[in-house]
Amino acid sequence: MINKKVATDELGDLGFFIALYALFLFSFGIMYQAILFPNSVSSPWQLLKDLVYLPYWQLYGELNLEQIEGEEPTKCTGNPQLYTNGTMERCPIKNQFNALMIAVYLILTNILLVNIIIAIFSQTFQTVQENSGMIYKFHMYALVYEYHDRPMFPLPIVIHLWRIMVFCYYKIRTPTQYGGAFVYDAKPEEIERLHVVEKIAYETFQNGPYYARSRYDARNMMTDERDINKEIDSTSTQHDIMELREEMQRMRESLIQEIRNQDYRQPDLALDNPRR
């Protein structure tokens, strides 16, 4: 598992390195080809081969200095008619700029890019090595989790074996045997309390109608008492109202009588005034 992780990460790093190296490869290959063989007329595949051939092998130490400096091939021609029809090879053009260009290319590729890919691989390996314990535990957990619930036998066989085992279990066990996750082994005192609770519940259930009738009668008695009290209150209120009316009637009659007496005495006063 760890080796697979390292290989996967390093393949990703290698892809990044190849993309970066292709940039330098085609850049210097085009410059080589343009300087050595300007205005070259070739097929696309031949041109692609000429672009890649020299820069690629220089990465592994094949410098081909004679060809870059224009000293090879020795048997060549500068006549376009001869090298276009394939009779002879074309002579490269000598240029001192090629030496400077190959020096820059080797510094960038053999020193810089190679060390970069080595550093990237080392970092990837070190990271995986540091996390190797966690990765190992993770994959081990996944393996155990995968096989934990799997049966010992294949599916067609395990179904029939399960049915046979269940059938034998129900045939062999006695009626007094109970089992399961919801079975509780109670103590003697707990069983005694359970019997008491069951007895109380049974009596409550048996006497339920009697208790209901008693509550109904008590409710009716309370209702009757409230009605009687309301009637008594109503009667006393009516009696008070009657007494108040009688009292008001007596006061009215007394007031009328007093007014009448005043009217009877008024003429006498009128007769006495002229004598004075």
C-alpha positions in Angstrom: 0.0 0.0 0.0 2.8 2.4 0.9 4.7 1.6 -2.3 1.6 2.2 -4.3 1.1 5.5 -2.7 4.8 6.5 -3.4 4.6 5.4 -7.0 1.3 7.3 -7.5 2.7 10.6 -6.1 6.0 10.3 -7.9 4.2 9.7 -11.2 2.3 13.0 -10.7 5.6 14.7 -9.9 7.2 13.2 -13.0 4.3 14.5 -15.2 5.0 18.0 -13.9 8.7 17.6 -14.7 8.1 16.3 -18.2 5.8 19.3 -19.0 8.5 21.7 -17.7 11.3 19.9 -19.6 9.3 19.9 -22.8 9.3 23.7 -22.7 13.1 23.8 -22.7 13.4 20.9 -25.1 11.4 22.4 -27.9 12.7 25.9 -27.3 16.4 24.9 -27.8 15.5 22.4 -30.5 13.9 25.1 -32.6 16.9 27.3 -32.1 19.4 24.5 -33.0 17.5 23.7 -36.1 17.1 27.3 -37.2 20.8 28.1 -36.8 22.2 24.8 -38.3 19.7 24.3 -41.1 17.9 27.6 -41.9 15.1 27.5 -44.4 14.9 23.7 -44.1 12.3 21.9 -46.2 11.4 18.6 -44.6 8.3 16.5 -43.9 6.5 17.2 -40.5 7.7 14.0 -38.9 11.3 14.5 -40.0 11.2 18.1 -38.8 9.9 16.9 -35.4 12.6 14.3 -35.1 15.3 16.9 -35.9 13.9 19.3 -33.3 13.9 16.7 -30.5 16.9 14.5 -31.4 19.8 16.7 -30.3 18.3 18.3 -27.1 16.9 15.1 -25.8 20.1 13.0 -26.0 22.1 15.9 -24.5 20.2 15.5 -21.3 21.9 12.0 -20.9 25.4 13.3 -21.8 25.4 12.8 -25.6 26.5 16.3 -26.6 27.2 15.8 -30.3 29.5 18.8 -30.4 30.9 18.0 -33.9 27.4 18.2 -35.4 26.5 21.3 -33.4 29.7 23.1 -34.5 29.1 22.1 -38.1 32.0 19.7 -38.5 29.8 16.7 -39.3 28.7 15.2 -41.5 31.9 15.3 -43.6 30.2 14.2 -46.8 27.5 16.8 -47.3 26.4 19.4 -49.8 25.0 22.9 -49.8 23.1 22.3 -53.1 19.4 22.4 -52.5 18.7 20.1 -55.4 20.9 17.3 -54.0 19.8 17.4 -50.3 16.1 17.9 -51.1 15.9 14.8 -53.3 17.9 12.7 -50.7 21.1 12.3 -52.7 23.3 13.8 -50.0 23.0 15.2 -46.6 22.8 19.0 -46.1 25.9 20.6 -44.5 25.2 22.5 -41.3 26.1 26.1 -41.0 28.9 26.9 -38.6 28.0 29.4 -36.0 29.8 30.2 -32.7 26.5 31.0 -31.0 25.7 27.3 -30.9 28.4 26.7 -28.3 27.0 29.4 -26.0 23.5 28.1 -26.5 24.4 24.5 -25.6 26.2 25.7 -22.5 23.0 27.5 -21.3 20.9 24.5 -22.2 23.0 22.1 -20.2 23.0 24.4 -17.2 19.3 24.6 -17.2 18.5 21.0 -17.9 21.4 18.8 -16.4 21.9 21.0 -13.4 18.7 22.8 -12.6 15.9 20.6 -13.8 17.5 17.3 -12.8 18.1 18.5 -9.3 14.5 19.8 -9.2 13.1 16.4 -10.0 15.4 14.8 -7.5 14.3 17.2 -4.8 10.6 16.7 -5.7 11.0 12.9 -5.5 12.8 13.2 -2.2 10.1 15.4 -0.7 7.4 13.1 -1.9 9.1 10.0 -0.4 9.8 11.8 2.9 6.2 12.9 3.2 4.9 9.4 2.5 7.4 8.0 4.9 6.3 10.3 7.7 2.7 9.4 7.1 3.4 5.7 6.5 2.0 4.6 10.0 -1.2 6.5 9.5 -1.6 5.3 5.9 -0.9 1.7 7.0 -3.5 1.9 9.8 -6.1 3.4 7.5 -5.7 0.7 4.9 -5.7 -2.0 7.6 -8.9 -0.5 9.0 -10.5 -0.5 5.5 -9.4 -4.2 5.1 -10.8 -5.3 8.4 -14.0 -3.3 7.9 -14.5 -4.9 4.5 -14.2 -8.5 5.8 -15.8 -8.0 9.3 -19.3 -8.6 8.2 -18.6 -11.1 5.5 -19.7 -14.7 6.0 -17.3 -17.5 6.2 -18.9 -19.3 3.2 -20.0 -18.1 -0.2 -23.5 -16.7 -0.4 -25.4 -19.6 -1.9 -24.1 -21.9 0.8 -24.4 -19.6 3.8 -28.1 -19.0 3.2 -28.9 -22.7 3.4 -26.6 -23.2 6.4 -28.3 -20.4 8.2 -31.7 -21.9 7.6 -30.6 -25.3 8.8 -29.1 -23.8 12.0 -32.3 -21.8 12.8 -34.4 -24.9 12.2 -32.3 -27.0 14.5 -32.3 -24.3 17.2 -36.1 -24.0 17.3 -36.4 -27.8 17.3 -33.9 -28.5 20.1 -34.7 -25.7 22.6 -37.2 -26.4 25.4 -40.4 -24.3 25.9 -38.9 -22.9 29.2 -35.8 -21.6 27.5 -35.9 -17.9 26.7 -33.2 -15.8 25.2 -32.7 -12.5 23.5 -31.4 -9.1 24.1 -34.5 -7.9 26.0 -34.5 -10.7 28.6 -33.8 -9.6 32.2 -32.9 -12.0 35.0 -34.7 -10.5 37.9 -33.8 -11.1 41.6 -36.4 -12.7 44.0 -37.2 -9.4 45.8 -37.7 -7.7 42.4 -40.1 -10.5 41.4 -42.0 -10.1 44.6 -42.4 -6.3 44.0 -43.5 -7.1 40.5 -46.2 -9.4 41.8 -47.4 -6.7 44.2 -47.6 -4.2 41.4 -49.5 -6.7 39.2 -52.0 -7.3 42.0 -52.6 -3.6 42.6 -53.1 -3.1 38.9 -55.5 -6.0 38.7 -57.6 -4.8 41.6 -57.7 -1.3 40.1 -58.9 -2.8 36.8 -61.6 -4.9 38.5 -62.9 -2.1 40.7 -62.7 0.4 37.9 -66.5 0.6 37.3 -67.2 1.0 41.0 -64.6 3.8 41.3 -66.1 5.5 38.3 -69.6 5.2 39.7 -68.5 6.7 43.0 -66.8 9.6 41.3 -70.0 10.2 39.3 -72.2 10.2 42.4 -69.8 12.5 44.2 -69.8 14.8 41.3 -73.7 14.8 41.2 -73.8 15.5 45.0 -71.6 18.5 44.6 -73.7 19.7 41.7 -76.9 19.4 43.8 -75.3 21.2 46.7 -74.3 24.1 44.4 -77.8 24.2 42.9 -79.4 24.3 46.4 -77.1 27.1 47.5 -77.9 29.0 44.4 -81.7 28.6 45.1 -81.2 29.7 48.7 -79.2 32.7 47.6 -81.9 33.5 45.0 -84.7 33.2 47.6 -83.0 35.5 50.1 -82.3 38.0 47.5 -85.9 38.1 46.4 -87.0 38.5 50.1 -84.6 41.4 50.6 -86.0 43.0 47.4 -89.6 42.7 48.7 -88.7 44.2 52.1 -86.9 47.1 50.3 -90.0 47.7 48.2 -92.2 47.7 51.2 -89.9 50.1 53.1 -89.9 52.4 50.1 -93.7 52.2 49.9 -94.1 53.1 53.5 -91.7 56.0 53.1 -93.7 57.2 50.1 -96.9 57.0 51.9 -95.4 58.8 54.9 -94.1 61.5 52.6 -97.5 61.9 50.9 -99.2 62.2 54.3 -96.8 64.8 55.4 -97.4 66.9 52.3 -101.2 66.6 52.8 -100.8 67.9 56.4 -98.9 70.9 55.1 -101.6 71.7 52.7 -104.3 71.6 55.4 -102.4 74.1 57.6 -101.8 76.6 54.9 -105.3 78.3 54.7 -105.2 79.1 58.5 -102.1 81.0 58.0 -103.7 83.0 55.1 -106.6 84.0 57.3 -104.5 85.2 60.2 -102.4 87.6 58.2 -105.1 90.3 57.5 -105.8 90.7 61.2 -102.3 91.9 61.8 
